Amino acid sequence: MTRAAAVPRKVFCEPSHDLPIVDLYIVTETGTAHDPKGHEGALHVCLRALRRGTAKRSAHEIDALIDRLGAELSTSADATMSMLQGTVIRRNLQPFLELLHDIVTEPTLPSHEVSQVARELRAELVDLRDDDRSLAARHFRRALFEGHPFGRPSHGTPTTMDRLGRDDALSAWKRSFRGANVIIAGAGDIREAELDAFAGRTLDALPGGRAPTREMPEPKPLKGRHLLLVDKPARTQTQINIGNVASHPRDRDHVALTLANTIFGGTFTARLMREIRSKRGWSYGASSRLARDRVRDAWSMWTFPAATDAAACIALQLKMVEQFVARGVTARELAFARSYLSRSYAFETDTASKRLWQQLDLRIYDLPRNYYRDHLARLDAVTLDEVNAAIRRRIDPDNLLISVVATASELRAPLEKAVKGLASTRVVPFDAD
């Protein structure tokens, strides 16, 4: 195996000695977007299988050691990155670092263990069909980003899990865990010299060669109003997601749009919550969010009214978006949103791990270097005209995806009637891959 030579160090450390706890992160700068077509979920299987055996330890020995050290180890992956996250008490830091080194650099990925992981993940994916909120969010993103890496099933599907094996997991490891593609980070009761020593040894032990490309195409906004019905039998309650592609923090109007979203659906007293929950009692929760990733992501609304209220709820949400764009926000609303975001920002930096992730975000999501450093100053500088201009530029009420988990035979007609200017309707079974 070719080893990485003179790998540029990508090590981030945020020491804090208040508590004897250390959080450790091993991050790959590419994610599930590189899973081969038809083999979606390969990286996810690989990550889960890393702790199922190394050159020195069996899966049972690894699990027993993690328990004995009082540690935790988890994994996650999306289109643009993947991660191993570990937490350990300070006195057991060194043996835990040794274990992490072995797991990342010398996984054996035994065939029977990989097959077991794939079966477990398949079962989890099937179980998620019973979680209507997760089901709604998954189908919303797949439809909105169809043909784009964001629209691929990052965790795979039951069908792909049936065909994934050791070769897929090994290929995912070789592709993702190259020295040039890995970031190592630590926060808490750890010294920079300790983390540097671990990172240097681990990065040098990983395969060399060119890392997968981090480049990702910009997603194209949806044109027209489109209804996606995720058909699930016997639904008395619905899950509704409405939105489209919006902005990226590199956009000059992103902070202005963040303020606008806070006003529209970002707090418990925002417009959506007030109109849908407080005044009408249609949905216990009603919110909007502005997602963030390496390229432009979605602005979306979420509600979950009873099936009998779903059509009226959607009609009201669409009307509210139209008024939001046409009339904008008021100076009073802007003053409240600015104060809310400024005061709550302290909770974004109140732990070492949160401060560490601000450093990592700059790299992982290609954020401007001053994104966090100047955040409060940018909030203070945004004008009312800039907020309203951002709303008009980034949110178009005529171009939206309306995704609903419901019983199609009962709600298709009323939902289509509720969406004026509807361009298309698509019905997909809730248990479709």
Beta strands, then each sheet from edge to edge (+ up, - down):
strand 1: 11-15
strand 2: 21-28
strand 3: 72-77
strand 4: 82-89
strand 5: 182-188
strand 6: 225-231
strand 7: 239-245
strand 8: 286-290
strand 9: 298-303
strand 10: 400-406
strand 11: 422-429
sheet 1: 1+ 5+ 2- 4+ 3-
sheet 2: 8+ 9- 7+ 10- 6- 11-
end
